[in-house]
Each structure stands twice: as C-alpha cells, then as structure tokens.
Amino acid sequence: MSDPPGEVVGETEWRRLDKRMLLIHPFQSLLQALPAILALFVARIGADDSDRWELLALPVVVAFGLLRWVTTRYRITGDQIELRHGLLHKQSRTARLDKVRTVDLTAQLHHRALGLAKVEISTGSAGKDRLVLDSLGIDEGRRLRAQLLDRLRTVDPALAALPPPTGPALDVGAPASEVDEVGAEEELLRLHPSWLRFAPFTMTGIGTAAAVLGFVSQGIGRFSEQGDYYESSARWLEEQGWLPSVVGLLVLVSLLAVGAYILSFWGFRLSRNHTGSLHTRRGLLTSREVGIDHTRVRGVELGEPLGLRLAGGRRLKAVSTGLQGEAGGGSDWLSPPAPASVVEGVAAAVLGDPVAVGGTVTDHGPAARRRRLTRAVTPPAALVVALAVGWDVGDWPLWWLVGALPLVGGGWLLGRDRYRGLGHLVTGRHLVARSGSLDRRRVVLARSGVIGWKLRQSWFQRRAGVVTLTATTAAGRQHYDLLDLTPERADELLRELAPELVTQFT
C-alpha cells in the first residue's frame, strides 16, 4: 500500500466491522491456537501440581479474538480507503481509490450462516497488496464494492473522461439506497444446470476426482486390517472382468467431477453495472463474489482443452491486473465450462469485438507445421526403433513393439492438431494469439494493454527459420506468445502494432 500525497478531502467517520463477527473471530483464534494448547496440555500430563494453569490460555485466546473487533476500524475519504487495527502493535494501511483493481467477497459456511462476508480490496500487482475486512454484512460488503468501483471515475481524471458504458456515473456522496438503485446490473451470464455435462471433460474435475480417490484409498489402507479390503476388492474386480471395471471407474470419476463443478460454480452469475465493472458470484458451500473494474481488464482467455473441445464446450477467464494470485487464482473466471456459443457470446459482450473472439486466425506457415509434426512424431518413432532393436538383438517381447506402433500415428495426429490450433489475428483494438492442442488457449489481448515486445529465437528455431514474438503486459500471465512466426511476418506485425517502436531502430 502507498500513502497518497496531498491533503485528504471529504473525510468520513470511522466505521467498525460487523458486530456479528464477534461470534466468528474468537472461534477462529481458538482453532489457530488449538495445536499449541493441546501440545502444552499433553506436556503437562503427569506433572506434580494439580493446577491446570494452561487452561487459562483459552479465555486469553478468546479475548484476543474479541479485541480484533474493538481495535479494527476503516473509513473511506475523498480519494483513499484507510484501515487501522492492532492494540499494542498498531498498524495503519491506506490505499488510493484510483489504484483499486478488484473487490472480492468470500463467505464460508460460518460467514453465510450469520449473513457476513470477508471483503478483500486488491490494489497491487497480482493482488499482493490487499486490504482485508473480515467481516462485514453481505449487503454492506456489496454496497462497499459498488462505491469503490464507481468512485474510480471521480478520483482518476483519465477515467472521468471516459463515457459510462451503460449509464451516468454515480454521485460520490450518494447514500447506500441510491447506490443499490442506480447501480442496477446487466446480467451477462447465469449458470444453467445442463452445463454439468461438461464437468467430466475438464482437467479440474478429473484432478479433483483423483485427489478424492487418493484420499479415500489412503484412509482405507490405514484403517483396514492387513489389507483385507484391497485384496477382496481386487478379487471382485478380477471376477467382473476389465470392461465393467473400466466403465465403473469412469462413472465414479465423472460423478466426482460433477460434484467438484457444483461446489465451485453453483449459482454462477456474471453481471455488469452501469460503469462497466464486472461482477461474478459463484460457489455452493463457500460463496465468492468478485468485482473487477473494467478499466483494468486487458482482454480475455478462452480455454479450449481437448476434452472440453470435443464436447463442444469452452471456458472463459479475464486478463486483468490486480487479480489475486498468479493467473487470477480463481478470481478471473468469467464463465464456467459451458457451450462454446455461450462462452463466445459472453466474451464478445465483455470486449465489444466479436471478430476478435470468433474470427478465423492466420496460420503460421509450413515451417511451423514441420516443427509441430517433428516434435510430436520423433519421440514415439525413437521408441519404436529402440524396441525393434531390442526385439531383434535382445529377445524383447514382440508385443512391446506392436503396442508402440500406434503411438507414431497418435503423435502425427497430435502434431496436426497442434498446427491447426496455432494462429493469430489482429483487429482494430485487439491482438489474438491461439496455440496448443491438449490445452488450447485463445487469448484476446487489448492492443492498448501491451507495454512491450520481445523477439526470441532458439537454436532449433534458427534452423527452422522461425521466431517467437512475445507481447508483454501487466495483466494475466504477463506475457503472451505468438509462436513460430516467420521473421518477415513478425516484422510486419511489429510495424502494424507498434510502429513508433520500430521507427526508433530503423
């Protein structure tokens, strides 16, 4: 956080967190201190004195949790938000309103039971600088989010000059009731239950299913006697045959993937308020609401992993500055896995450039195709040659060689698909970069959000006569590559996208 220069104007009174947090913070403090208290209790077993003085730590910990409410205050002035907390070690943090990137509301089960939410105000790169208000009433948190994202237009002259996308700017001094009335939101997307069919085709769902299965198997292995459970399960699967076993495993993994989808995206809603700021809401047990200032959005990323692509689905994330964690950390979702037409429609609505979202990309030429085919076919071909030599010289099983032959064909198909997924497109406002096969991405990046360019050429690329052009930005992954362009095409793109930069070196 940074202390803003100049005098603070429009000072408002200090506010406290919601009183209902007094039921949460003592419990949280007790849970955090519980391992130390238990360790002290165990260490004191068998002591000569009968006084259990270590139990005095319990009311001390509870009192510490209560003091968090007494010592925590915040206020919003004309151009900054300030947070103060601490009793013996007092801390004061401020953030300029024109530096606010996102406002994230998270409500776990205990928060939701009391109608509270934790509010995280992000102002720095990748969300490292944050003001955390734990906890506010959910309605108060939403009003605070609306006020913060709307006040940006009044404290930043550059933003104040921009026309509001869907209505007039909100008055800074407007009361909460007017914020709710004027800040009515335009709904861009709402989760449809039929989209659950995409859950088994996502790597996130499959990864969650694998983690659950691993956790359950470890628990069974720990508590079962002498591995009897595993032995009986193995005998039962052997009796059923391999086909029912595979089908049963796929069904189980699919059900777990659907469960993970529901936990993460149930109730998903994407909306846009009258200033253009984007709001997302999702989650079954732990609900999460994120507000993203539209002036910080630098583009979108359409994810097209192989399984989801074969099922006719896509997913959508924002390329924005200030989101929590690398690549958003979950704050950047603009659409869960959903039908491709729905996701592309949302991306076009967010960016206002349908051509950049759905237009045909330009391929990168024969050299790029040869590189993808060579890199995909060479490893399985080398394996086949090694197995053939082993079979001929070392009496290796022939079925090893026969089983490896389809890998060559699979590598060739993979190389072809990687080349079909490679391309770029330039529109009046955006640069599009697409690449990948198993995890294909189409990134639509605002040309105004690019802060630098880099040309890179490896030893193998020099042999093939291609280069990689990288656009750097402060948002998202912070660099996006146009792979294996011919040098002539890379030079044309640079002259089109950054002519003032090229003229400095010519």
C-alpha positions as CSV (number, residue, x, y, z in Angstrom):
1,M,0.0,0.0,0.0
2,S,1.1,3.6,-0.5
3,D,0.3,6.7,1.4
4,P,-1.2,9.2,-1.1
5,P,0.3,12.6,-1.3
6,G,-1.7,15.7,-0.6
7,E,-4.5,16.5,1.8
8,V,-7.3,14.1,2.3
9,V,-10.6,15.7,1.3
10,G,-14.2,14.7,2.0
11,E,-13.2,12.8,5.2
12,T,-15.9,10.5,6.6
13,E,-16.3,9.0,10.0
14,W,-14.5,5.8,11.1
15,R,-16.5,2.6,10.7
16,R,-16.3,-0.7,12.5
17,L,-16.7,-4.3,11.3
18,D,-20.0,-6.0,11.8
19,K,-20.8,-7.0,15.4
20,R,-21.7,-10.5,14.3
21,M,-18.0,-11.1,13.7
22,L,-17.7,-11.4,17.5
23,L,-19.1,-14.9,17.0
24,I,-16.5,-15.8,14.4
25,H,-13.2,-14.3,15.3
26,P,-12.9,-15.9,18.8
27,F,-13.7,-19.3,17.3
28,Q,-11.1,-18.7,14.5
29,S,-8.4,-17.6,17.1
30,L,-9.2,-20.7,19.2
31,L,-8.7,-23.0,16.2
32,Q,-5.4,-21.4,15.3
33,A,-4.1,-21.7,18.9
34,L,-5.5,-25.2,19.4
35,P,-2.4,-27.2,18.4
36,A,-0.2,-25.2,20.8
37,I,-2.8,-25.6,23.6
38,L,-3.0,-29.3,23.1
39,A,0.8,-29.7,23.0
40,L,1.0,-27.8,26.3
41,F,-1.7,-29.9,27.8
42,V,0.0,-33.2,26.8
43,A,3.3,-32.0,28.1
44,R,1.8,-31.2,31.4
45,I,0.3,-34.7,31.9
46,G,1.9,-36.3,34.9
47,A,3.1,-33.1,36.4
48,D,3.3,-32.9,40.2
49,D,1.0,-29.9,40.7
50,S,-2.7,-30.4,40.1
51,D,-3.3,-26.9,38.9
52,R,-4.2,-26.8,35.2
53,W,-3.0,-23.3,34.6
54,E,-2.5,-24.0,30.9
55,L,-6.3,-23.8,30.6
56,L,-6.0,-20.1,31.2
57,A,-4.9,-19.8,27.6
58,L,-8.4,-20.5,26.4
59,P,-10.0,-17.3,27.7
60,V,-6.9,-15.3,26.7
61,V,-7.3,-16.6,23.1
62,V,-11.0,-15.8,23.1
63,A,-10.3,-12.3,24.4
64,F,-7.8,-11.8,21.6
65,G,-10.4,-12.6,19.1
66,L,-12.8,-10.2,20.6
67,L,-10.2,-7.4,20.6
68,R,-10.0,-7.6,16.8
69,W,-13.4,-6.1,16.6
70,V,-12.6,-3.4,19.2
71,T,-9.3,-2.4,17.5
72,T,-10.2,-2.6,13.8
73,R,-11.6,0.5,12.1
74,Y,-11.8,1.7,8.5
75,R,-13.0,4.7,6.6
76,I,-13.4,6.0,3.0
77,T,-12.3,9.5,2.3
78,G,-12.4,11.5,-0.9
79,D,-9.5,9.7,-2.5
80,Q,-8.5,6.8,-0.3
81,I,-9.6,4.0,2.0
82,E,-7.8,3.6,5.3
83,L,-7.7,0.5,7.6
84,R,-6.4,0.6,11.2
85,H,-6.0,-2.4,13.6
86,G,-4.0,-3.6,16.5
87,L,-3.8,-2.8,20.2
88,L,-0.1,-3.0,21.3
89,H,1.2,-3.1,17.7
90,K,-1.0,-0.7,15.8
91,Q,-1.0,-0.8,12.1
92,S,-2.4,1.6,9.6
93,R,-2.8,0.8,5.9
94,T,-4.1,3.1,3.1
95,A,-5.0,2.5,-0.5
96,R,-5.8,5.1,-3.1
97,L,-9.2,4.6,-4.7
98,D,-7.8,5.1,-8.2
99,K,-5.5,2.1,-7.5
100,V,-8.3,-0.4,-6.6
101,R,-8.3,-3.2,-9.1
102,T,-10.8,-5.7,-7.6
103,V,-13.1,-6.2,-4.7
104,D,-13.5,-9.8,-3.6
105,L,-16.3,-11.0,-1.3
106,T,-15.8,-14.5,0.2
107,A,-18.3,-16.2,2.5
108,Q,-17.6,-19.6,4.0
109,L,-20.3,-21.6,5.8
110,H,-19.9,-19.8,9.1
111,H,-20.0,-16.5,7.4
112,R,-23.1,-17.4,5.4
113,A,-24.9,-18.6,8.5
114,L,-24.5,-15.1,10.0
115,G,-25.0,-13.2,6.8
116,L,-21.4,-12.0,6.7
117,A,-18.6,-11.9,4.1
118,K,-14.9,-11.2,4.1
119,V,-14.1,-8.3,1.8
120,E,-10.6,-8.2,0.1
121,I,-9.7,-5.0,-1.7
122,S,-6.9,-5.5,-4.1
123,T,-4.7,-2.6,-5.2
124,G,-1.4,-4.1,-6.3
125,S,0.1,-6.3,-8.9
126,A,-1.2,-9.9,-8.7
127,G,-3.2,-9.0,-5.6
128,K,-0.2,-8.9,-3.3
129,D,-1.3,-5.6,-1.7
130,R,-4.7,-6.0,-0.2
131,L,-6.9,-4.6,2.5
132,V,-8.9,-7.3,4.2
133,L,-12.1,-6.5,6.1
134,D,-13.2,-9.7,8.0
135,S,-16.2,-9.4,8.4
136,L,-18.9,-7.1,7.0
137,G,-22.6,-7.8,6.5
138,I,-23.1,-9.2,3.0
139,D,-25.3,-6.2,1.9
140,E,-22.8,-3.7,3.3
141,G,-20.0,-5.5,1.5
142,R,-21.8,-5.3,-1.8
143,R,-22.5,-1.6,-1.2
144,L,-18.9,-1.0,-0.4
145,R,-17.8,-2.8,-3.6
146,A,-20.2,-0.7,-5.7
147,Q,-18.9,2.5,-4.1
148,L,-15.3,1.7,-4.5
149,L,-15.5,0.6,-8.1
150,D,-17.7,3.5,-9.0
151,R,-15.7,6.2,-7.2
152,L,-12.7,5.4,-9.5
153,R,-14.3,7.6,-12.1
154,T,-14.3,10.6,-9.8
155,V,-10.8,10.4,-8.4
156,D,-9.0,9.5,-11.6
157,P,-9.1,12.2,-14.3
158,A,-8.3,9.8,-17.0
159,L,-11.2,7.6,-16.1
160,A,-13.6,10.5,-15.5
161,A,-13.1,11.5,-19.2
162,L,-14.4,8.1,-20.3
163,P,-18.2,7.8,-21.1
164,P,-20.0,5.3,-18.8
165,P,-20.9,2.2,-20.8
166,T,-24.5,1.8,-19.6
167,G,-25.5,4.9,-17.8
168,P,-24.4,8.1,-15.9
169,A,-21.7,8.0,-13.3
170,L,-22.8,7.6,-9.7
171,D,-22.5,10.6,-7.3
172,V,-19.7,10.0,-4.9
173,G,-21.8,11.2,-1.9
174,A,-24.8,9.0,-2.8
175,P,-26.3,7.1,0.1
176,A,-26.4,3.3,0.1
177,S,-30.0,3.2,-1.0
178,E,-29.1,5.2,-4.2
179,V,-26.1,3.0,-4.8
180,D,-28.4,0.0,-4.9
181,E,-31.0,1.7,-7.1
182,V,-28.7,3.4,-9.6
183,G,-26.2,0.5,-9.6
184,A,-28.7,-2.0,-11.1
185,E,-26.7,-4.6,-13.0
186,E,-27.0,-6.0,-16.5
187,E,-26.8,-9.8,-16.4
188,L,-24.5,-11.3,-18.9
189,L,-24.5,-15.0,-17.9
190,R,-26.2,-17.3,-15.4
191,L,-25.3,-21.0,-14.9
192,H,-27.7,-23.5,-16.5
193,P,-27.9,-26.9,-14.8
194,S,-27.4,-28.7,-18.2
195,W,-23.8,-27.4,-18.2
196,L,-23.0,-30.0,-15.7
197,R,-22.4,-32.4,-18.6
198,F,-19.1,-30.6,-19.3
199,A,-17.7,-31.4,-15.8
200,P,-16.2,-34.8,-16.7
201,F,-14.3,-33.3,-19.6
202,T,-12.4,-30.7,-17.6
203,M,-9.0,-31.4,-16.1
204,T,-10.0,-29.6,-12.9
205,G,-12.8,-32.1,-12.4
206,I,-10.6,-35.1,-13.2
207,G,-7.8,-33.7,-10.8
208,T,-10.3,-33.3,-8.0
209,A,-11.7,-36.8,-8.6
210,A,-8.1,-38.2,-8.5
211,A,-7.4,-36.4,-5.2
212,V,-10.6,-37.7,-3.6
213,L,-9.9,-41.2,-4.7
214,G,-6.4,-41.0,-3.4
215,F,-7.6,-39.6,0.0
216,V,-10.2,-42.4,0.3
217,S,-7.7,-45.1,-0.6
218,Q,-5.2,-43.9,2.0
219,G,-7.9,-43.8,4.6
220,I,-9.0,-47.3,3.8
221,G,-5.4,-48.6,3.7
222,R,-4.7,-47.0,7.1
223,F,-7.8,-48.4,8.9
224,S,-8.3,-51.8,7.2
225,E,-6.6,-54.8,8.8
226,Q,-3.7,-56.3,6.8
227,G,-5.0,-55.0,3.5
228,D,-8.0,-57.3,3.5
229,Y,-10.2,-54.7,1.9
230,Y,-7.8,-54.2,-1.1
231,E,-7.4,-58.0,-1.5
232,S,-11.2,-58.6,-1.6
233,S,-11.7,-55.6,-3.9
234,A,-9.0,-56.9,-6.3
235,R,-10.6,-60.3,-6.4
236,W,-14.1,-58.8,-7.0
237,L,-12.8,-56.7,-9.9
238,E,-11.0,-59.6,-11.4
239,E,-14.2,-61.6,-11.3
240,Q,-16.1,-58.8,-13.1
241,G,-13.7,-58.5,-16.0
242,W,-11.8,-55.5,-17.2
243,L,-14.7,-53.8,-19.2
244,P,-17.1,-53.4,-16.2
245,S,-14.2,-52.2,-14.1
246,V,-13.2,-49.5,-16.5
247,V,-16.8,-48.4,-17.0
248,G,-17.3,-48.3,-13.2
249,L,-14.2,-46.2,-12.7
250,L,-15.2,-43.7,-15.5
251,V,-18.7,-43.4,-13.9
252,L,-17.1,-42.8,-10.4
253,V,-14.7,-40.2,-11.8
254,S,-17.4,-38.4,-13.7
255,L,-19.6,-38.2,-10.6
256,L,-16.8,-36.8,-8.5
257,A,-16.0,-34.3,-11.3
258,V,-19.7,-33.2,-11.4
259,G,-19.5,-32.7,-7.6
260,A,-16.4,-30.5,-7.9
261,Y,-18.1,-28.5,-10.6
262,I,-21.2,-27.9,-8.4
263,L,-19.1,-26.9,-5.4
264,S,-17.1,-24.4,-7.5
265,F,-19.6,-22.9,-9.9
266,W,-23.1,-23.5,-8.5
267,G,-25.1,-20.3,-8.8
268,F,-22.6,-18.7,-11.1
269,R,-23.7,-15.3,-12.3
270,L,-21.8,-12.7,-14.4
271,S,-23.1,-9.2,-14.5
272,R,-22.0,-5.7,-15.4
273,N,-23.0,-2.5,-13.7
274,H,-23.6,1.0,-15.2
275,T,-19.9,1.9,-15.1
276,G,-18.9,-1.3,-16.9
277,S,-17.4,-3.1,-13.9
278,L,-17.8,-6.8,-14.0
279,H,-19.2,-8.8,-11.1
280,T,-19.1,-12.6,-10.7
281,R,-20.8,-14.7,-8.0
282,R,-20.4,-18.4,-7.5
283,G,-20.0,-21.3,-5.0
284,L,-22.2,-23.8,-3.2
285,L,-20.7,-24.1,0.3
286,T,-18.2,-21.2,0.1
287,S,-19.7,-18.4,-1.9
288,R,-17.4,-15.9,-3.7
289,E,-18.2,-12.6,-5.3
290,V,-15.6,-10.7,-7.3
291,G,-15.9,-7.1,-8.7
292,I,-13.4,-6.2,-11.5
293,D,-13.0,-2.6,-12.6
294,H,-13.5,-2.7,-16.4
295,T,-10.6,-0.2,-16.9
296,R,-8.2,-2.9,-15.5
297,V,-9.4,-5.6,-18.0
298,R,-6.9,-6.1,-20.8
299,G,-8.6,-8.9,-22.5
300,V,-10.0,-12.4,-22.1
301,E,-8.7,-16.0,-22.4
302,L,-10.9,-18.7,-24.0
303,G,-9.8,-22.1,-22.8
304,E,-10.3,-25.0,-25.2
305,P,-8.8,-28.1,-23.6
306,L,-9.1,-31.2,-25.7
307,G,-11.8,-33.0,-23.8
308,L,-13.9,-29.9,-23.4
309,R,-13.4,-29.0,-27.1
310,L,-14.6,-32.4,-28.2
311,A,-17.7,-32.0,-26.0
312,G,-18.5,-28.6,-27.7
313,G,-17.6,-26.6,-24.6
314,R,-15.3,-23.7,-23.7
315,R,-14.4,-21.7,-20.6
316,L,-13.6,-18.0,-20.1
317,K,-11.3,-16.0,-17.9
318,A,-10.4,-12.4,-17.7
319,V,-7.0,-11.0,-18.5
320,S,-6.9,-8.2,-15.8
321,T,-4.4,-6.5,-13.5
322,G,-4.7,-6.9,-9.7
323,L,-6.3,-10.3,-9.5
324,Q,-5.3,-12.4,-6.6
325,G,-2.6,-15.0,-7.2
326,E,-0.9,-16.0,-10.5
327,A,-3.3,-16.0,-13.4
328,G,-6.1,-14.9,-11.2
329,G,-6.2,-17.6,-8.5
330,G,-9.9,-18.2,-9.3
331,S,-10.8,-14.5,-9.3
332,D,-10.6,-14.4,-13.1
333,W,-13.4,-16.7,-14.0
334,L,-15.9,-15.1,-16.3
335,S,-17.7,-18.3,-17.3
336,P,-17.6,-21.9,-16.1
337,P,-17.2,-24.7,-18.7
338,A,-20.2,-24.1,-20.9
339,P,-21.3,-24.4,-24.5
340,A,-18.9,-22.8,-27.0
341,S,-21.6,-20.4,-28.4
342,V,-22.5,-19.2,-24.9
343,V,-18.9,-18.5,-23.9
344,E,-18.1,-16.8,-27.2
345,G,-21.2,-14.6,-26.8
346,V,-20.1,-13.6,-23.3
347,A,-16.6,-12.8,-24.5
348,A,-17.9,-10.6,-27.3
349,A,-20.2,-8.8,-24.8
350,V,-17.3,-8.1,-22.5
351,L,-14.9,-6.9,-25.2
352,G,-17.3,-5.5,-27.8
353,D,-15.2,-7.1,-30.6
354,P,-16.9,-10.2,-32.0
355,V,-14.4,-10.6,-34.7
356,A,-11.5,-11.0,-32.2
357,V,-13.5,-13.6,-30.3
358,G,-14.7,-15.8,-33.2
359,G,-12.8,-14.7,-36.3
360,T,-10.6,-17.0,-38.3
361,V,-6.9,-16.8,-37.3
362,T,-4.0,-16.7,-39.7
363,D,-1.8,-19.8,-39.8
364,H,2.0,-19.6,-39.3
365,G,3.1,-21.4,-42.4
366,P,4.9,-24.6,-43.5
367,A,7.9,-24.2,-41.1
368,A,5.6,-24.1,-38.1
369,R,3.8,-27.1,-39.3
370,R,7.0,-29.1,-39.8
371,R,8.2,-28.2,-36.3
372,R,4.9,-29.4,-34.7
373,L,4.9,-32.7,-36.7
374,T,8.6,-33.3,-36.0
375,R,8.3,-32.7,-32.3
376,A,5.2,-34.8,-32.0
377,V,6.4,-37.8,-34.1
378,T,10.1,-38.0,-33.2
379,P,9.8,-39.3,-29.5
380,P,7.4,-42.2,-30.3
381,A,9.4,-43.0,-33.5
382,A,12.6,-43.2,-31.5
383,L,10.8,-45.5,-29.0
384,V,9.7,-47.8,-31.8
385,V,13.2,-48.0,-33.2
386,A,14.6,-48.8,-29.8
387,L,12.0,-51.6,-29.2
388,A,12.7,-53.0,-32.7
389,V,16.4,-53.2,-31.9
390,G,15.7,-54.8,-28.6
391,W,13.4,-57.4,-30.1
392,D,15.9,-58.2,-32.8
393,V,19.0,-58.3,-30.6
394,G,17.9,-58.7,-27.0
395,D,14.9,-61.0,-27.4
396,W,12.5,-58.4,-26.1
397,P,8.8,-59.3,-26.3
398,L,7.3,-58.6,-29.7
399,W,4.1,-57.2,-28.2
400,W,6.1,-54.2,-26.8
401,L,6.9,-53.2,-30.4
402,V,3.4,-53.9,-31.7
403,G,1.9,-51.8,-28.9
404,A,4.2,-48.9,-29.5
405,L,3.4,-48.6,-33.3
406,P,0.1,-46.7,-32.7
407,L,2.0,-44.1,-30.8
408,V,3.6,-42.9,-34.0
409,G,0.2,-42.4,-35.6
410,G,-1.1,-40.7,-32.4
411,G,1.9,-38.4,-32.5
412,W,1.3,-37.4,-36.1
413,L,-2.4,-36.6,-35.3
414,L,-1.3,-34.6,-32.3
415,G,1.2,-32.6,-34.4
416,R,-1.6,-31.9,-37.0
417,D,-4.0,-30.7,-34.3
418,R,-1.3,-28.5,-32.7
419,Y,-0.8,-26.8,-36.0
420,R,-4.5,-26.4,-36.6
421,G,-4.7,-24.6,-33.2
422,L,-1.8,-22.3,-34.0
423,G,-2.6,-18.9,-35.3
424,H,-3.0,-15.1,-34.7
425,L,-5.3,-12.3,-35.7
426,V,-5.1,-8.5,-35.5
427,T,-8.2,-6.3,-35.3
428,G,-8.6,-2.6,-34.7
429,R,-8.4,-3.0,-30.9
430,H,-7.2,-6.4,-30.2
431,L,-4.4,-8.9,-30.8
432,V,-5.4,-12.6,-30.8
433,A,-2.9,-15.4,-30.1
434,R,-4.0,-19.1,-30.2
435,S,-1.9,-22.2,-29.6
436,G,-2.0,-25.6,-28.0
437,S,-3.8,-28.9,-28.6
438,L,-4.4,-30.8,-25.3
439,D,-4.8,-27.4,-23.5
440,R,-5.6,-24.9,-26.3
441,R,-6.0,-21.3,-25.4
442,R,-7.2,-18.3,-27.5
443,V,-6.1,-15.1,-25.9
444,V,-7.7,-11.8,-27.0
445,L,-5.4,-9.0,-25.7
446,A,-6.2,-5.3,-26.0
447,R,-3.5,-3.6,-28.1
448,S,-3.6,-0.7,-25.7
449,G,-2.7,-3.0,-22.8
450,V,0.6,-4.2,-24.4
451,I,3.5,-2.5,-22.7
452,G,6.4,-4.2,-24.5
453,W,7.5,-6.6,-27.2
454,K,10.2,-9.3,-27.4
455,L,11.6,-11.3,-30.2
456,R,13.1,-14.7,-29.3
457,Q,14.7,-17.3,-31.4
458,S,16.1,-20.6,-30.0
459,W,18.8,-22.7,-31.7
460,F,16.2,-25.0,-33.2
461,Q,14.1,-22.1,-34.4
462,R,17.1,-20.6,-36.2
463,R,17.5,-23.9,-38.0
464,A,13.8,-23.8,-39.0
465,G,13.8,-20.1,-39.9
466,V,11.1,-19.0,-37.4
467,V,10.9,-16.7,-34.3
468,T,8.6,-16.2,-31.3
469,L,7.0,-12.7,-30.8
470,T,6.0,-12.0,-27.2
471,A,3.6,-9.3,-26.1
472,T,4.2,-8.3,-22.5
473,T,1.5,-6.8,-20.3
474,A,0.9,-6.1,-16.6
475,A,-2.3,-8.3,-16.7
476,G,-2.9,-12.1,-16.5
477,R,0.1,-14.2,-17.3
478,Q,2.0,-11.0,-18.1
479,H,3.3,-12.4,-21.4
480,Y,1.6,-13.9,-24.4
481,D,3.5,-15.7,-27.2
482,L,2.9,-15.8,-31.0
483,L,4.9,-19.0,-31.7
484,D,6.9,-19.9,-34.7
485,L,6.3,-16.9,-37.0
486,T,8.4,-16.3,-40.0
487,P,10.8,-13.3,-39.4
488,E,9.1,-11.4,-42.2
489,R,5.6,-11.8,-40.6
490,A,6.9,-10.9,-37.1
491,D,8.4,-7.7,-38.6
492,E,5.0,-6.9,-40.3
493,L,3.2,-7.4,-37.0
494,L,5.5,-5.1,-35.1
495,R,5.2,-2.4,-37.7
496,E,1.4,-2.7,-37.5
497,L,1.1,-3.0,-33.7
498,A,4.0,-0.7,-32.6
499,P,5.1,1.5,-35.5
500,E,6.5,4.2,-33.2
501,L,8.8,1.5,-31.6
502,V,10.0,0.1,-34.9
503,T,10.9,3.5,-36.3
504,Q,13.3,4.1,-33.4
505,F,15.5,1.2,-34.6
506,T,15.3,1.8,-38.4
